[in-house]
Amino acid sequence: MAKHKKKKNVDKEFILSSWAIKNKTTMYMAMALILFLGVSAYFSMPRESFPEIKETKIYVSSLFPGNTAEDIEKLITDPLEDKLKTVSNVVEITSTSQEDYSMVIVEFDENISVEQAKQKVKDEIDSETSEKTGQHLTVPK
C-alpha cells in the first residue's frame, strides 16, 4: 500500500497589505496627503537664481604631439607638478598624462581668488617654460 501525502494548504497573508486593500479610501487619502506635503515642501524651499559657487581649481593642459604617455609624464607633467608644489595656498595637485596630452589640476584653498591663483600658476608655468623651449602650455581663461 502506498501512502498518500496530504498537501497542506498554507494560507499566508501579509496583514499590512490586506488592510491596505480593504481600506482603499484611507490609502488614497494617505497618498494624496503625502503628495500634497511633498509639493508644498518643494515650493517652500529657499532657492537662489545664481548661487555663489567658489571653486578655486586651475586646469593646465599641454600638447606635445608624437610622444607616449610615459614621455609626456617625464617631460611635462612631473616637472610641472614639482614647480607648482612650491606655489602658496595649494591644497592638492592632480595630473593625467596621455599620449600627446597632459592635464594638471591645481586646487587652491578658499582664501585666494581665482584670478590670483591663475596668475600664480601662470607665473610658475612661464618660469618653467622659459627654461625649456618648444613646449607650449596653456592656462584656460
N, CA, C and O of each residue as an XYZ file, in Angstrom:
564
protein
N       0.822     -1.177      0.000
C       0.000      0.000      0.000
C       0.869      1.243      0.000
O       1.828      1.364      0.762
N       0.513      2.131     -0.850
C       1.238      3.385     -0.940
C       0.582      4.424     -0.049
O      -0.639      4.567      0.024
N       1.442      5.114      0.601
C       0.915      6.168      1.474
C       0.794      7.454      0.668
O       1.728      7.858     -0.025
N      -0.321      8.065      0.763
C      -0.554      9.334      0.081
C      -0.277     10.474      1.050
O      -0.821     10.533      2.152
N       0.570     11.357      0.608
C       0.864     12.522      1.441
C      -0.164     13.598      1.156
O      -0.464     13.921      0.007
N      -0.673     14.120      2.200
C      -1.634     15.200      2.041
C      -0.876     16.519      1.940
O       0.030     16.795      2.727
N      -1.258     17.315      0.974
C      -0.667     18.648      0.831
C      -1.383     19.598      1.767
O      -2.611     19.674      1.792
N      -0.599     20.308      2.524
C      -1.187     21.294      3.417
C      -1.437     22.563      2.624
O      -0.568     23.032      1.890
N      -2.564     23.080      2.770
C      -2.919     24.336      2.137
C      -2.566     25.448      3.114
O      -3.315     25.718      4.053
N      -1.450     26.079      2.899
C      -0.995     27.122      3.802
C      -1.466     28.453      3.242
O      -1.167     28.806      2.101
N      -2.183     29.160      4.035
C      -2.702     30.462      3.614
C      -1.863     31.540      4.289
O      -2.081     31.879      5.452
N      -0.891     32.079      3.530
C      -0.036     33.132      4.073
C      -0.630     34.476      3.699
O      -1.053     34.699      2.565
N      -0.650     35.344      4.656
C      -1.246     36.646      4.430
C      -0.378     37.701      5.109
O       0.011     37.555      6.267
N      -0.082     38.763      4.369
C       0.639     39.888      4.937
C      -0.403     40.884      5.426
O      -1.174     41.427      4.634
N      -0.424     41.114      6.695
C      -1.504     41.868      7.326
C      -1.603     43.297      6.806
O      -2.699     43.807      6.576
N      -0.442     43.946      6.621
C      -0.455     45.339      6.177
C      -1.040     45.471      4.772
O      -1.829     46.379      4.511
N      -0.663     44.582      3.881
C      -1.197     44.620      2.511
C      -2.696     44.348      2.510
O      -3.458     45.012      1.808
N      -3.106     43.371      3.297
C      -4.538     43.047      3.353
C      -5.339     44.226      3.879
O      -6.421     44.525      3.374
N      -4.800     44.900      4.902
C      -5.500     46.064      5.455
C      -5.605     47.176      4.412
O      -6.647     47.819      4.279
N      -4.492     47.400      3.660
C      -4.492     48.453      2.646
C      -5.498     48.157      1.537
O      -6.147     49.070      1.028
N      -5.628     46.893      1.164
C      -6.593     46.531      0.112
C      -8.024     46.707      0.602
O      -8.897     47.128     -0.157
N      -8.261     46.389      1.849
C      -9.622     46.521      2.397
C     -10.004     47.979      2.630
O     -11.187     48.316      2.585
N      -9.029     48.844      2.876
C      -9.298     50.259      3.178
C      -8.736     51.148      2.069
O      -7.823     51.941      2.300
N      -9.279     51.013      0.887
C      -8.776     51.750     -0.275
C      -8.904     53.259     -0.096
O      -7.987     54.005     -0.440
N     -10.006     53.700      0.426
C     -10.231     55.136      0.577
C      -9.195     55.746      1.517
O      -8.679     56.830      1.246
N      -8.890     55.073      2.601
C      -7.879     55.565      3.539
C      -6.518     55.643      2.861
O      -5.777     56.605      3.065
N      -6.186     54.651      2.066
C      -4.899     54.639      1.366
C      -4.823     55.773      0.339
O      -3.790     56.431      0.214
N      -5.914     56.000     -0.391
C      -5.926     57.113     -1.354
C      -5.739     58.449     -0.645
O      -5.026     59.321     -1.141
N      -6.372     58.613      0.503
C      -6.234     59.862      1.260
C      -4.801     60.020      1.789
O      -4.253     61.122      1.773
N      -4.197     58.921      2.255
C      -2.816     58.988      2.752
C      -1.859     59.340      1.610
O      -0.938     60.133      1.801
N      -2.066     58.764      0.440
C      -1.208     59.082     -0.710
C      -1.391     60.535     -1.144
O      -0.417     61.206     -1.483
N      -2.626     61.022     -1.137
C      -2.879     62.417     -1.502
C      -2.218     63.359     -0.495
O      -1.671     64.392     -0.880
N      -2.267     63.009      0.791
C      -1.646     63.832      1.824
C      -0.123     63.873      1.643
O       0.483     64.939      1.750
N       0.492     62.726      1.372
C       1.942     62.679      1.152
C       2.314     63.493     -0.081
O       3.299     64.232     -0.056
N       1.553     63.372     -1.146
C       1.808     64.138     -2.368
C       1.679     65.641     -2.106
O       2.521     66.423     -2.548
N       0.624     66.045     -1.387
C       0.423     67.459     -1.079
C       1.567     68.008     -0.222
O       2.068     69.101     -0.484
N       1.977     67.258      0.795
C       3.075     67.715      1.654
C       4.389     67.805      0.876
O       5.175     68.725      1.101
N       4.634     66.861     -0.032
C       5.852     66.907     -0.842
C       5.884     68.111     -1.767
O       6.910     68.780     -1.889
N       4.754     68.390     -2.423
C       4.693     69.539     -3.333
C       4.819     70.843     -2.552
O       5.515     71.759     -2.991
N       4.156     70.938     -1.401
C       4.255     72.179     -0.617
C       5.669     72.361     -0.062
O       6.146     73.492      0.027
N       6.342     71.284      0.308
C       7.723     71.399      0.783
C       8.642     71.848     -0.342
O       9.555     72.644     -0.124
N       8.401     71.339     -1.544
C       9.216     71.736     -2.694
C       9.092     73.237     -2.966
O      10.098     73.912     -3.184
N       7.875     73.756     -2.955
C       7.687     75.166     -3.271
C       8.061     76.098     -2.127
O       8.284     77.286     -2.358
N       8.135     75.595     -0.904
C       8.510     76.472      0.211
C      10.017     76.461      0.486
O      10.480     77.198      1.357
N      10.792     75.645     -0.233
C      12.241     75.626     -0.044
C      12.858     76.910     -0.577
O      12.462     77.394     -1.637
N      13.833     77.472      0.153
C      14.506     78.669     -0.358
C      15.406     78.310     -1.540
O      16.107     77.299     -1.516
N      15.374     79.153     -2.572
C      16.181     78.936     -3.765
C      16.836     80.236     -4.172
O      16.308     81.326     -3.948
N      17.998     80.090     -4.776
C      18.684     81.238     -5.344
C      18.781     81.041     -6.845
O      18.963     79.923     -7.328
N      18.659     82.122     -7.566
C      18.767     82.024     -9.013
C      20.186     81.665     -9.436
O      20.391     80.780    -10.267
N      21.154     82.351     -8.862
C      22.550     82.100     -9.182
C      23.337     81.981     -7.883
O      23.932     82.958     -7.429
N      23.346     80.790     -7.277
C      24.092     80.646     -6.025
C      25.585     80.793     -6.262
O      26.096     80.419     -7.318
N      26.273     81.336     -5.279
C      27.708     81.556     -5.406
C      28.441     80.240     -5.177
O      28.386     79.664     -4.090
N      29.107     79.788     -6.184
C      29.907     78.571     -6.090
C      31.348     78.992     -6.273
O      31.738     79.486     -7.330
N      32.127     78.791     -5.240
C      33.514     79.211     -5.295
C      34.384     77.973     -5.426
O      34.565     77.220     -4.469
N      34.908     77.775     -6.599
C      35.799     76.658     -6.858
C      37.114     77.228     -7.345
O      37.175     77.900     -8.376
N      38.141     76.959     -6.609
C      39.453     77.512     -6.967
C      40.346     76.408     -7.528
O      41.361     76.043     -6.935
N      39.951     75.898     -8.660
C      40.766     74.913     -9.366
C      41.249     75.542    -10.660
O      40.483     76.183    -11.380
N      42.514     75.355    -10.941
C      43.109     75.851    -12.177
C      43.532     74.623    -12.984
O      44.214     73.733    -12.477
N      43.113     74.596    -14.249
C      43.418     73.483    -15.139
C      44.511     73.910    -16.109
O      44.382     74.918    -16.803
N      45.581     73.137    -16.150
C      46.690     73.416    -17.049
C      46.802     72.244    -18.007
O      47.025     71.107    -17.590
N      46.646     72.528    -19.296
C      46.755     71.458    -20.281
C      47.903     71.762    -21.228
O      48.196     72.923    -21.514
N      48.545     70.716    -21.706
C      49.645     70.901    -22.636
C      49.602     69.806    -23.692
O      49.259     68.658    -23.410
N      49.953     70.182    -24.894
C      50.033     69.255    -26.014
C      51.489     69.102    -26.423
O      52.222     70.085    -26.530
N      51.893     67.886    -26.645
C      53.240     67.600    -27.127
C      53.120     66.408    -28.064
O      53.397     65.275    -27.670
N      52.703     66.661    -29.315
C      52.383     65.580    -30.258
C      53.566     64.655    -30.531
O      54.725     65.071    -30.531
N      53.236     63.397    -30.761
C      54.223     62.410    -31.134
C      54.938     61.759    -29.969
O      55.999     61.166    -30.164
N      54.393     61.847    -28.761
C      55.052     61.274    -27.588
C      54.106     60.311    -26.869
O      52.883     60.445    -26.925
N      54.706     59.356    -26.205
C      53.915     58.402    -25.427
C      53.506     59.036    -24.104
O      53.998     60.099    -23.727
N      52.601     58.365    -23.412
C      52.140     58.870    -22.114
C      53.289     58.930    -21.114
O      53.350     59.849    -20.297
N      54.199     57.960    -21.170
C      55.333     57.956    -20.250
C      56.262     59.139    -20.521
O      56.765     59.766    -19.588
N      56.489     59.443    -21.808
C      57.326     60.597    -22.155
C      56.671     61.897    -21.711
O      57.337     62.787    -21.181
N      55.365     62.003    -21.930
C      54.632     63.207    -21.520
C      54.753     63.387    -20.009
O      54.965     64.498    -19.523
N      54.618     62.289    -19.272
C      54.721     62.381    -17.816
C      56.121     62.807    -17.388
O      56.276     63.660    -16.514
N      57.130     62.215    -18.001
C      58.516     62.504    -17.618
C      58.941     63.906    -18.057
O      59.631     64.603    -17.313
N      58.536     64.322    -19.257
C      58.999     65.602    -19.795
C      58.157     66.805    -19.372
O      58.682     67.909    -19.230
N      56.869     66.600    -19.174
C      55.986     67.748    -18.912
C      55.318     67.676    -17.540
O      55.454     68.591    -16.728
N      54.600     66.590    -17.290
C      53.751     66.532    -16.088
C      54.555     66.590    -14.796
O      54.264     67.409    -13.925
N      55.563     65.731    -14.659
C      56.344     65.720    -13.415
C      57.062     67.042    -13.143
O      57.001     67.528    -12.014
N      57.755     67.659    -14.142
C      58.373     68.959    -13.866
C      57.349     70.046    -13.490
O      57.610     70.889    -12.632
N      56.184     70.007    -14.150
C      55.148     70.990    -13.800
C      54.644     70.781    -12.378
O      54.492     71.741    -11.623
N      54.388     69.532    -12.013
C      53.938     69.260    -10.646
C      54.970     69.725     -9.631
O      54.619     70.348     -8.629
N      56.240     69.428     -9.882
C      57.295     69.854     -8.953
C      57.342     71.376     -8.817
O      57.530     71.901     -7.719
N      57.170     72.075     -9.931
C      57.202     73.535     -9.913
C      55.970     74.101     -9.211
O      56.071     75.068     -8.455
N      54.787     73.487     -9.465
C      53.550     74.019     -8.897
C      53.388     73.687     -7.417
O      52.585     74.324     -6.735
N      54.126     72.712     -6.906
C      54.067     72.389     -5.475
C      54.614     73.526     -4.628
O      54.276     73.646     -3.451
N      55.453     74.355     -5.218
C      56.057     75.454     -4.462
C      55.132     76.664     -4.344
O      55.420     77.582     -3.576
N      54.037     76.682     -5.085
C      53.106     77.816     -5.051
C      52.369     77.808     -3.714
O      51.973     76.751     -3.222
N      52.189     78.983     -3.136
C      51.496     79.074     -1.849
C      49.993     78.867     -2.031
O      49.461     79.097     -3.116
N      49.321     78.440     -0.986
C      47.878     78.204     -0.920
C      47.409     76.987     -1.718
O      46.206     76.828     -1.927
N      48.322     76.128     -2.167
C      47.923     74.944     -2.923
C      47.449     73.876     -1.960
O      48.126     73.571     -0.979
N      46.282     73.305     -2.239
C      45.720     72.237     -1.419
C      46.058     70.877     -2.020
O      46.500     69.972     -1.312
N      45.848     70.735     -3.336
C      46.046     69.443     -3.979
C      46.410     69.641     -5.442
O      45.931     70.566     -6.098
N      47.260     68.763     -5.937
C      47.623     68.761     -7.352
C      47.328     67.369     -7.896
O      47.797     66.365     -7.361
N      46.542     67.328     -8.968
C      46.232     66.064     -9.630
C      46.636     66.186    -11.083
O      46.562     67.269    -11.663
N      47.064     65.084    -11.675
C      47.501     65.165    -13.063
C      47.118     63.905    -13.824
O      46.913     62.834    -13.252
N      47.031     64.081    -15.139
C      46.760     62.983    -16.053
C      47.687     63.133    -17.240
O      47.797     64.209    -17.827
N      48.350     62.047    -17.586
C      49.219     62.059    -18.756
C      48.710     61.014    -19.743
O      48.546     59.842    -19.404
N      48.470     61.458    -20.952
C      48.036     60.566    -22.017
C      48.965     60.764    -23.196
O      49.845     61.624    -23.175
N      48.762     59.968    -24.211
C      49.578     60.130    -25.408
C      49.325     61.513    -25.999
O      48.181     61.866    -26.283
N      50.376     62.290    -26.185
C      50.354     63.636    -26.765
C      49.728     64.708    -25.865
O      49.652     65.862    -26.286
N      49.278     64.385    -24.652
C      48.484     65.335    -23.878
C      48.757     65.185    -22.380
O      48.920     64.077    -21.870
N      48.801     66.313    -21.700
C      48.969     66.329    -20.246
C      47.976     67.308    -19.638
O      47.740     68.387    -20.182
N      47.394     66.920    -18.503
C      46.462     67.788    -17.784
C      46.869     67.801    -16.326
O      46.980     66.750    -15.694
N      47.096     69.011    -15.785
C      47.429     69.178    -14.377
C      46.345     70.061    -13.763
O      46.048     71.142    -14.272
N      45.760     69.588    -12.665
C      44.713     70.344    -11.974
C      45.283     70.777    -10.628
O      45.693     69.948     -9.816
N      45.303     72.086    -10.407
C      45.833     72.646     -9.167
C      44.662     73.216     -8.377
O      43.970     74.120     -8.845
N      44.446     72.685     -7.178
C      43.354     73.159     -6.329
C      43.926     74.019     -5.215
O      44.846     73.609     -4.507
N      43.370     75.217     -5.068
C      43.804     76.168     -4.046
C      42.797     76.210     -2.914
O      41.660     75.765     -3.072
N      43.212     76.747     -1.761
C      42.263     76.918     -0.669
C      41.356     78.107     -0.959
O      41.561     78.840     -1.927
N      40.361     78.286     -0.115
C      39.356     79.318     -0.374
C      39.809     80.732     -0.038
O      39.077     81.688     -0.293
N      40.996     80.882      0.524
C      41.483     82.203      0.918
C      42.088     82.979     -0.240
O      42.598     84.082     -0.042
N      42.042     82.435     -1.422
C      42.655     83.084     -2.579
C      41.614     83.172     -3.689
O      40.813     82.255     -3.874
N      41.631     84.277     -4.423
C      40.677     84.413     -5.523
C      41.152     83.604     -6.726
O      42.325     83.244     -6.823
N      40.250     83.333     -7.615
C      40.572     82.544     -8.804
C      41.587     83.289     -9.671
O      42.485     82.681    -10.252
N      41.438     84.587     -9.749
C      42.370     85.375    -10.570
C      43.784     85.330    -10.003
O      44.750     85.191    -10.754
N      43.912     85.446     -8.683
C      45.237     85.371     -8.065
C      45.841     83.983     -8.254
O      47.029     83.852     -8.547
N      45.024     82.954     -8.088
C      45.502     81.586     -8.271
C      45.962     81.366     -9.711
O      47.002     80.754     -9.956
N      45.178     81.869    -10.652
C      45.537     81.723    -12.065
C      46.850     82.440    -12.365
O      47.684     81.934    -13.116
N      47.028     83.613    -11.778
C      48.257     84.371    -12.013
C      49.472     83.654    -11.423
O      50.536     83.615    -12.042
N      49.309     83.083    -10.218
C      50.421     82.347     -9.610
C      50.815     81.143    -10.459
O      52.000     80.886    -10.669
N      49.823     80.412    -10.942
C      50.094     79.245    -11.791
C      50.739     79.680    -13.093
O      51.686     79.050    -13.565
N      50.229     80.756    -13.673
C      50.790     81.260    -14.936
C      52.245     81.679    -14.759
O      53.076     81.396    -15.622
N      52.565     82.349    -13.653
C      53.944     82.763    -13.398
C      54.878     81.564    -13.267
O      55.985     81.575    -13.805
N      54.435     80.534    -12.557
C      55.262     79.336    -12.396
C      55.440     78.608    -13.725
O      56.524     78.107    -14.022
N      54.381     78.550    -14.517
C      54.476     77.881    -15.821
C      55.400     78.664    -16.742
O      56.207     78.080    -17.465
N      55.281     79.990    -16.715
C      56.161     80.810    -17.548
C      57.624     80.612    -17.166
O      58.494     80.547    -18.034
N      57.893     80.515    -15.865
C      59.290     80.316    -15.446
C      59.772     78.918    -15.846
O      60.951     78.738    -16.151
N      58.886     77.944    -15.847
C      59.263     76.581    -16.250
C      59.477     76.496    -17.762
O      60.432     75.867    -18.220
N      58.601     77.120    -18.529
C      58.731     77.027    -19.989
C      59.861     77.897    -20.518
O      60.375     77.651    -21.610
N      60.250     78.905    -19.758
C      61.380     79.710    -20.223
C      62.680     78.902    -20.136
O      63.627     79.160    -20.879
N      62.718     77.916    -19.220
C      63.884     77.056    -19.104
C      63.926     76.025    -20.230
O      65.005     75.596    -20.640
N      62.769     75.632    -20.724
C      62.689     74.626    -21.789
C      62.049     75.279    -23.008
O      61.148     76.105    -22.864
N      62.486     74.934    -24.157
C      61.911     75.514    -25.369
C      61.119     74.459    -26.116
O      61.363     73.262    -25.971
N      60.183     74.911    -26.905
C      59.412     74.009    -27.738
C      58.155     73.467    -27.071
O      57.402     72.729    -27.705
N      57.911     73.807    -25.826
C      56.709     73.323    -25.154
C      55.763     74.501    -24.978
O      56.129     75.529    -24.408
N      54.551     74.338    -25.473
C      53.561     75.405    -25.387
C      52.486     74.963    -24.401
O      51.739     74.019    -24.661
N      52.417     75.653    -23.272
C      51.458     75.323    -22.236
C      50.404     76.416    -22.206
O      50.705     77.588    -22.429
N      49.166     76.025    -21.930
C      48.084     77.000    -21.895
C      47.348     76.904    -20.580
O      47.164     75.815    -20.037
N      46.928     78.040    -20.070
C      46.043     78.126    -18.915
C      44.742     78.662    -19.451
O      44.697     79.809    -19.896
N      43.646     77.855    -19.428
C      42.370     78.316    -19.982
C      41.864     79.553    -19.255
O      42.069     79.729    -18.054
N      41.200     80.398    -20.021
C      40.640     81.628    -19.412
C      39.297     81.355    -18.808
O      38.674     82.260    -18.253
